[in-house]
Every structure is written in structure tokens, then in C-alpha cells.
Amino acid sequence: MKTTWAEHLSCWAQRRDHGGAERAATAAGGVVAVARVEFVVRLRDGITEKMRVLHKARYHNIQHVKPLADYPGWMVLTTDTGVNDG
């Protein structure tokens, strides 16, 4: 049985690029480019690190979800690009 992704919601976001790096692609070798990107969105229940963001046809794996203390009602999704499961 194959797991598929489904759209959770569509919303406005502010994108913040934070550079990139390379990491090992597999234990057998190879590297993959990874970019760190943050998305600031309105606070929403149910957003987790098991999800991803689709922005301009590129998938960003959510690594961390954090409400913004200085801006009530907003949260930041810290993501990275690179290898994912589809």
C-alpha cells in the first residue's frame, strides 16, 4: 500500500530564505543540495513536522513549527528542500 499526500490547506505565506548546504544522499554515497527556508503563516491548528509546504512547484519538508511570541496569531514553519518521499 502506497501512502499519498493530500492538500491540507492553501494560504498566504511570507517566505524567508536562509541559505543552503549539501548532505549525504544515501549511505552508499552521493550528495544532495538542501536549502533552508522559513514560511510565516497565520496560526493554524494541526500543522506538524510530518507535513510539507508546496511553493512554486517545489516541496519543502517541515522541520519545525513554532508560534511567534512577538506576533500573536502567527507561526513560522522552518523547512528544508532536498530528498523526500514524493
DSSP file (Angstrom, degrees, kcal/mol; ACC not computed):
  #  RESIDUE AA STRUCTURE BP1 BP2  ACC     N-H-->O    O-->H-N    N-H-->O    O-->H-N    TCO  KAPPA ALPHA  PHI   PSI    X-CA   Y-CA   Z-CA
    1    1 A M              0   0    0      0, 0.0     2,-0.5     0, 0.0     0, 0.0   0.000 360.0 360.0 360.0 128.6    0.0    0.0    0.0
    2    2 A K        -     0   0    0      0, 0.0     2,-0.3     0, 0.0     0, 0.0  -0.828 360.0-136.4-100.6 131.8    1.4    3.4   -1.0
    3    3 A T        -     0   0    0     -2,-0.5     2,-0.3     0, 0.0     0, 0.0  -0.672  22.8-161.3 -82.7 137.5    0.8    6.5    1.1
    4    4 A T        -     0   0    0     -2,-0.3     2,-0.3     0, 0.0    82,-0.0  -0.844  17.0-114.9-118.8 158.4   -0.1    9.6   -0.9
    5    5 A W        -     0   0    0     -2,-0.3     2,-0.3    81,-0.1    46,-0.0  -0.656  27.7-165.8 -89.0 146.0    0.0   13.3    0.0
    6    6 A A        -     0   0    0     -2,-0.3     2,-0.3     0, 0.0     0, 0.0  -0.968  30.0-101.0-129.9 148.5   -3.2   15.3    0.2
    7    7 A E        -     0   0    0     -2,-0.3     3,-0.1     1,-0.2     0, 0.0  -0.519  31.3-176.1 -70.2 129.6   -3.7   19.1    0.4
    8    8 A H        -     0   0    0      1,-0.4     2,-0.3    -2,-0.3    -1,-0.2   0.872  63.0 -32.4 -90.6 -47.8   -4.3   20.3    3.9
    9    9 A L        -     0   0    0      2,-0.0     2,-0.4     0, 0.0    -1,-0.4  -0.977  47.4-130.8-165.5 162.3   -4.9   24.0    3.2
   10   10 A S        +     0   0    0     -2,-0.3     2,-0.3    -3,-0.1    -3,-0.0  -0.989  40.9 149.8-121.0 130.6   -3.9   26.8    0.9
   11   11 A C        -     0   0    0     -2,-0.4     2,-0.1    30,-0.0    -2,-0.0  -0.969  47.6 -86.4-154.6 166.2   -2.9   30.1    2.5
   12   12 A W        +     0   0    0     -2,-0.3    30,-0.4     2,-0.0     2,-0.3  -0.482  46.8 179.1 -71.5 146.7   -0.7   33.2    2.1
   13   13 A A        -     0   0    0     -2,-0.1     2,-0.5    28,-0.1    28,-0.2  -0.992  29.6-131.9-149.3 146.9    2.8   33.0    3.5
   14   14 A Q  E     -A   40   0A   0     26,-2.1    26,-2.5    -2,-0.3     2,-0.4  -0.891  29.4-145.3 -94.8 127.8    5.9   35.1    3.7
   15   15 A R  E     -A   39   0A   0     -2,-0.5     2,-0.4    24,-0.2    24,-0.2  -0.797  15.5-173.0 -98.4 135.0    9.0   33.2    2.5
   16   16 A R  E     -A   38   0A   0     22,-2.8    22,-2.9    -2,-0.4     2,-0.3  -0.974  13.4-148.4-127.2 115.9   12.4   33.8    4.1
   17   17 A D  E     -A   37   0A   0     -2,-0.4    20,-0.2    20,-0.2     3,-0.1  -0.661  14.4-178.0 -84.3 137.6   15.4   32.1    2.5
   18   18 A H  E     -     0   0A   0     18,-2.8    19,-0.1     1,-0.4    -1,-0.1  -0.075  44.9 -97.2-128.2  33.8   18.2   31.1    4.9
   19   19 A G  E     -     0   0A   0     17,-0.1    17,-2.6    16,-0.1    -1,-0.4  -0.226  38.9-106.3  86.7-174.2   20.9   29.6    2.7
   20   20 A G  E     -A   35   0A   0     15,-0.3     2,-0.3    -3,-0.1    15,-0.2  -0.884  23.3-178.0-149.3 177.1   21.8   26.1    1.7
   21   21 A A  E     -A   34   0A   0     13,-2.6    13,-3.1    -2,-0.3     2,-0.4  -0.908  28.9-103.3-161.5-177.8   24.2   23.2    2.1
   22   22 A E  E     -A   33   0A   0     -2,-0.3     2,-0.3    11,-0.2    11,-0.2  -0.947  31.6-178.6-120.8 147.0   24.9   19.7    0.9
   23   23 A R  E     -A   32   0A   0      9,-2.0     9,-2.4    -2,-0.4     2,-0.1  -0.951  40.3 -79.7-139.5 162.1   24.2   16.5    2.7
   24   24 A A  E     -A   31   0A   0     -2,-0.3     7,-0.3     7,-0.2     3,-0.1  -0.367  32.0-158.0 -62.1 134.0   24.8   12.8    2.1
   25   25 A A  E    S-     0   0A   0      5,-2.2     2,-0.3     1,-0.2     5,-0.2   0.896  70.6  -9.1 -80.4 -43.0   22.1   11.4   -0.2
   26   26 A T  E >  S-A   29   0A   0      3,-0.6     3,-1.1     4,-0.5    -1,-0.2  -0.922  70.2-102.9-146.7 168.9   22.5    7.7    0.8
   27   27 A A  T 3  S+     0   0    0     -2,-0.3     3,-0.1     1,-0.2    -1,-0.0   0.770 120.1  61.1 -65.5 -24.8   24.8    5.5    2.8
   28   28 A A  T 3  S-     0   0    0      1,-0.3    -1,-0.2    -4,-0.0     2,-0.2   0.593 119.3 -96.1 -79.6 -10.7   26.3    4.4   -0.5
   29   29 A G  E <  S+A   26   0A   0     -3,-1.1    -3,-0.6     1,-0.2    -1,-0.3  -0.677  70.3 109.8 125.6-179.4   27.4    7.9   -1.4
   30   30 A G  E     -     0   0A   0     -2,-0.2    -5,-2.2    -5,-0.2    -4,-0.5  -0.007  48.9-117.1  91.6 159.6   26.3   10.9   -3.3
   31   31 A V  E     -A   24   0A   0     -7,-0.3     2,-0.4    -6,-0.1    -7,-0.2  -0.923  14.3-155.8-131.6 158.0   25.2   14.3   -2.1
   32   32 A V  E     -A   23   0A   0     -9,-2.4    -9,-2.0    -2,-0.3     2,-0.3  -0.997  24.2-117.5-133.8 139.5   22.0   16.3   -2.4
   33   33 A A  E     -A   22   0A   0     -2,-0.4     2,-0.4   -11,-0.2   -11,-0.2  -0.572  31.2-167.2 -76.4 137.2   21.6   20.1   -2.2
   34   34 A V  E     -A   21   0A   0    -13,-3.1   -13,-2.6    -2,-0.3     2,-0.4  -0.992   6.3-162.9-128.8 132.5   19.5   21.3    0.7
   35   35 A A  E     -A   20   0A   0     -2,-0.4    46,-1.7   -15,-0.2     2,-0.5  -0.951  13.8-140.1-115.3 136.2   18.0   24.8    1.1
   36   36 A R  E     + B   0  80A   0    -17,-2.6   -18,-2.8    -2,-0.4     2,-0.4  -0.843  29.9 171.7 -95.2 124.8   16.7   26.1    4.5
   37   37 A V  E     -AB  17  79A   0     42,-2.0    42,-3.0    -2,-0.5     2,-0.4  -0.994  20.1-152.9-136.1 139.1   13.5   28.2    4.1
   38   38 A E  E     -AB  16  78A   0    -22,-2.9   -22,-2.8    -2,-0.4     2,-0.5  -0.907   5.6-161.2-110.2 142.8   11.1   29.6    6.6
   39   39 A F  E     -AB  15  77A   0     38,-2.1    38,-3.0    -2,-0.4     2,-0.6  -0.991   6.2-153.3-121.3 125.6    7.4   30.4    5.9
   40   40 A V  E     +AB  14  76A   0    -26,-2.5   -26,-2.1    -2,-0.5     2,-0.3  -0.884  28.5 161.8 -99.1 123.5    5.5   32.7    8.2
   41   41 A V  E     - B   0  75A   0     34,-2.5    34,-2.9    -2,-0.6   -28,-0.1  -0.873  46.0 -80.2-134.6 164.7    1.7   32.0    8.2
   42   42 A R  E     - B   0  74A   0    -30,-0.4    32,-0.3    -2,-0.3    31,-0.1  -0.419  65.3 -87.2 -63.4 144.7   -1.3   32.7   10.3
   43   43 A L        +     0   0    0     30,-3.0     2,-0.4    -2,-0.1    -1,-0.1  -0.312  56.8 176.9 -57.4 129.3   -1.5   30.4   13.3
   44   44 A R    >   -     0   0    0     -3,-0.1     3,-0.7     3,-0.1     2,-0.2  -0.998  27.3-124.1-138.5 139.0   -3.3   27.2   12.4
   45   45 A D  T 3  S+     0   0    0     -2,-0.4     3,-0.1     1,-0.2     0, 0.0  -0.518  90.0  32.6 -75.7 149.3   -4.1   24.1   14.4
   46   46 A G  T 3  S+     0   0    0      1,-0.3     2,-0.5    -2,-0.2    -1,-0.2   0.401  73.6 134.5  90.6  -2.4   -3.0   20.8   13.0
   47   47 A I    <   +     0   0    0     -3,-0.7    -1,-0.3     2,-0.0     2,-0.2  -0.714  32.3 170.5 -82.0 126.8    0.3   21.8   11.2
   48   48 A T    >   -     0   0    0     -2,-0.5     3,-1.4    -3,-0.1    14,-0.2  -0.797  50.8-102.6-132.5 171.7    3.0   19.3   12.1
   49   49 A E  T 3  S+     0   0    0      1,-0.3    13,-0.1    -2,-0.2    -2,-0.0   0.533 113.7  71.0 -71.3  -7.4    6.6   18.2   11.2
   50   50 A K  T 3  S+     0   0    0     11,-0.1    -1,-0.3     2,-0.0     2,-0.1   0.454  92.4  73.8 -86.4  -0.6    5.1   15.3    9.3
   51   51 A M    <   -     0   0    0     -3,-1.4    11,-1.9    11,-0.1     2,-0.3  -0.438  67.0-148.1-103.9 178.0    3.7   17.7    6.6
   52   52 A R  E     -C   61   0A   0      9,-0.2     2,-0.4    -2,-0.1     9,-0.2  -0.962  12.9-122.5-144.6 163.0    5.4   19.7    3.9
   53   53 A V  E     -C   60   0A   0      7,-2.9     7,-2.6    -2,-0.3     2,-0.6  -0.887  14.4-150.8-107.5 135.1    4.9   23.0    2.1
   54   54 A L  E     +C   59   0A   0     -2,-0.4     2,-0.4     5,-0.2     5,-0.2  -0.938  25.2 167.4-105.4 116.5    4.4   23.3   -1.7
   55   55 A H  E >   -C   58   0A   0      3,-2.6     3,-1.2    -2,-0.6    -2,-0.0  -0.972  67.3 -18.7-134.9 118.9    5.7   26.6   -3.0
   56   56 A K  T 3  S-     0   0    0     -2,-0.4    -1,-0.1     1,-0.3     3,-0.1   0.910 126.3 -52.1  51.2  50.2    6.2   27.3   -6.7
   57   57 A A  T 3  S+     0   0    0      1,-0.2     2,-0.4    -3,-0.0    -1,-0.3   0.620 117.1 110.6  66.1  17.0    6.2   23.6   -7.6
   58   58 A R  E <   -C   55   0A   0     -3,-1.2    -3,-2.6     2,-0.0     2,-0.4  -0.978  62.5-134.1-123.9 136.1    8.9   22.7   -5.0
   59   59 A Y  E     -C   54   0A   0     -2,-0.4     2,-0.5    -5,-0.2    23,-0.4  -0.702  14.6-165.4 -90.8 137.9    8.3   20.7   -1.9
   60   60 A H  E     -C   53   0A   0     -7,-2.6    -7,-2.9    -2,-0.4     2,-0.4  -0.986  17.4-136.1-123.0 118.8    9.7   21.9    1.5
   61   61 A N  E     -CD  52  80A   0     19,-2.9    19,-1.7    -2,-0.5     2,-0.4  -0.621  22.4-124.5 -76.8 124.6    9.8   19.4    4.3
   62   62 A I  E     + D   0  79A   0    -11,-1.9    17,-0.3    -2,-0.4     3,-0.1  -0.583  35.4 170.3 -73.3 122.8    8.6   21.0    7.6
   63   63 A Q  E     +     0   0A   0     15,-3.4     2,-0.3    -2,-0.4    16,-0.2   0.699  65.3  13.0-101.6 -28.5   11.3   20.5   10.2
   64   64 A H  E     - D   0  78A   0     14,-1.7    14,-2.5   -16,-0.1     2,-0.5  -0.988  55.5-158.2-154.6 139.8    9.9   22.8   13.0
   65   65 A V  E     + D   0  77A   0     -2,-0.3    12,-0.2    12,-0.2   -16,-0.1  -0.985  22.8 169.6-120.3 124.6    6.6   24.5   13.8
   66   66 A K  E     - D   0  76A   0     10,-2.2    10,-3.1    -2,-0.5     2,-0.1  -0.966  30.9-133.4-143.1 123.0    6.7   27.5   16.2
   67   67 A P  E     - D   0  75A   0      0, 0.0     2,-0.7     0, 0.0     8,-0.3  -0.471  35.1-115.2 -65.3 144.2    4.2   30.2   17.2
   68   68 A L    >   -     0   0    0      6,-2.6     3,-0.7     3,-0.4     6,-0.4  -0.756  21.5-160.8 -87.4 114.8    5.7   33.6   17.1
   69   69 A A  T 3  S+     0   0    0     -2,-0.7    -1,-0.2     1,-0.2     6,-0.0   0.853  90.9  48.2 -63.6 -37.1    5.8   35.1   20.6
   70   70 A D  T 3  S+     0   0    0      1,-0.2    -1,-0.2     2,-0.0    -2,-0.0   0.632 116.4  44.5 -80.0 -13.7    6.1   38.7   19.4
   71   71 A Y  S X  S-     0   0    0     -3,-0.7     3,-1.5     3,-0.2    -3,-0.4  -0.712  82.0-152.2-133.1  81.7    3.3   38.4   16.9
   72   72 A P  T 3  S+     0   0    0      0, 0.0     3,-0.1     0, 0.0    -3,-0.1  -0.226  82.2  32.2 -55.2 139.1    0.3   36.6   18.3
   73   73 A G  T 3  S+     0   0    0      1,-0.3   -30,-3.0    -5,-0.1     2,-0.3   0.448 103.8  93.1  92.9   0.6   -1.7   34.8   15.7
   74   74 A W  E <   -B   42   0A   0     -3,-1.5    -6,-2.6    -6,-0.4    -1,-0.3  -0.902  49.6-171.9-125.7 154.9    1.3   34.0   13.5
   75   75 A M  E     -BD  41  67A   0    -34,-2.9   -34,-2.5    -2,-0.3     2,-0.4  -0.967  17.0-133.5-141.3 158.0    3.6   31.0   13.3
   76   76 A V  E     -BD  40  66A   0    -10,-3.1   -10,-2.2    -2,-0.3     2,-0.6  -0.951   9.3-156.6-115.8 133.6    6.9   30.1   11.5
   77   77 A L  E     -BD  39  65A   0    -38,-3.0   -38,-2.1    -2,-0.4     2,-0.5  -0.939   9.7-155.0-106.8 112.2    7.4   26.9    9.6
   78   78 A T  E     +BD  38  64A   0    -14,-2.5   -15,-3.4    -2,-0.6   -14,-1.7  -0.789  27.3 170.3 -88.1 125.3   11.1   26.0    9.3
   79   79 A T  E     -BD  37  62A   0    -42,-3.0   -42,-2.0    -2,-0.5     2,-0.3  -0.807  24.7-154.8-130.9 166.7   11.6   23.8    6.3
   80   80 A D  E     -BD  36  61A   0    -19,-1.7   -19,-2.9    -2,-0.3   -44,-0.2  -0.985  11.7-140.5-139.2 155.8   14.2   22.3    4.1
   81   81 A T        +     0   0    0    -46,-1.7     2,-0.3    -2,-0.3   -21,-0.1  -0.491  54.2  81.5 -99.9 177.0   14.3   21.1    0.5
   82   82 A G  S    S+     0   0    0    -23,-0.4     2,-0.2    -2,-0.2   -23,-0.1  -0.915  81.6   6.4 126.3-153.8   16.1   18.0   -0.8
   83   83 A V        +     0   0    0     -2,-0.3     2,-0.3     2,-0.1   -22,-0.1  -0.428  66.0 155.7 -70.0 134.0   15.2   14.4   -0.8
   84   84 A N        -     0   0    0     -2,-0.2     2,-0.3   -24,-0.0    -3,-0.0  -0.882  54.0 -93.8-145.0-180.0   11.7   13.4    0.4
   85   85 A D              0   0    0     -2,-0.3    -2,-0.1     1,-0.1     0, 0.0  -0.130 360.0 360.0 -95.5  40.2    9.3   10.5   -0.2
   86   86 A G              0   0    0     -2,-0.3   -81,-0.1   -82,-0.0    -1,-0.1   0.413 360.0 360.0 114.6 360.0    7.3   12.0   -3.1
